[in-house]
């Protein structure tokens, strides 16, 4: 779907975003955006929320959006994040290009 590709491309431009994963559950789609920010750093994550709001207004179907902040996890990301289709993954040690 083009809207998924567009969302992943938008997230790739944000240094705080580490990955975007789509999970197809029995009751619908969930789009997980993984960020790496300080615990409860709402300013760092605000652009992600803004982009999600745009997505919700433009997608042709219902989708659940989730943000997981690695800085707030008490377990590994692999223990937290369900398996799904990776739409974007930032290579370790890199940042978004301008």
C-alpha positions in Angstrom: 0.0 0.0 0.0 1.3 3.4 -1.0 0.2 5.1 2.3 2.3 2.6 4.2 5.4 3.4 2.1 4.8 7.1 2.5 4.4 6.9 6.3 7.6 4.8 6.5 9.5 7.4 4.4 8.2 10.2 6.6 9.4 8.3 9.7 12.8 7.6 8.1 13.4 11.4 8.1 13.1 11.6 11.9 16.3 10.8 13.8 14.3 9.6 16.8 12.6 6.9 14.8 14.5 3.5 14.7 11.9 1.4 12.9 8.4 1.0 11.7 6.8 -2.5 11.8 3.4 -3.5 10.5 1.6 -6.4 12.3 -1.5 -8.0 10.8 -3.6 -9.3 13.7 -6.8 -11.2 13.2 -8.8 -8.1 14.1 -6.9 -5.6 12.0 -3.6 -3.9 11.3 -1.3 -2.3 13.9 1.6 0.0 12.9 4.4 0.1 15.5 6.8 3.0 15.4 9.9 2.4 17.5 11.7 5.5 18.8 14.8 6.0 20.8 14.4 8.9 23.1 14.8 9.7 26.8 12.1 8.3 29.0 8.9 10.3 28.6 10.6 12.8 26.3 7.4 14.0 24.7 9.1 16.8 22.7 11.2 14.2 20.9 8.2 12.1 20.0 5.8 14.9 19.2 6.6 14.9 15.4 5.8 11.2 15.3 2.4 11.8 16.9 1.8 14.6 14.3 2.6 12.3 11.4 0.4 9.6 12.8 -2.5 12.1 13.0 -2.0 12.9 9.3 -1.9 9.2 8.5 -5.2 8.6 10.4 -6.9 11.3 8.4 -5.8 9.8 5.1 -5.8 6.0 5.3 -8.5 4.1 3.5 -9.1 1.7 6.5 -8.9 1.4 10.2 -5.4 1.0 11.6 -4.1 0.9 15.2 -1.0 3.1 15.7 1.5 2.4 18.5 4.7 4.1 19.6 7.2 2.3 21.7 10.1 4.2 23.2 13.2 2.1 23.8 14.1 4.6 26.5 11.1 3.5 28.5 11.3 -0.3 28.2 12.4 -2.5 31.0 12.8 -5.5 28.7 14.5 -5.8 25.4 12.8 -4.5 22.3 12.6 -8.1 20.9 10.6 -9.1 24.0 8.2 -6.2 23.6 7.6 -5.8 19.9 5.5 -8.4 18.0 6.9 -9.9 14.8 5.7 -8.2 11.7 6.7 -6.8 8.4 9.5 -4.2 8.8 8.7 -1.2 6.7 11.7 0.8 7.8 14.7 0.0 10.0 17.5 2.4 10.7 20.9 0.8 10.6 22.6 1.0 14.0 24.7 4.1 14.6 23.1 6.1 11.7 20.9 9.2 11.7 18.4 10.5 9.2 19.9 12.4 6.2 18.7 15.9 5.5 
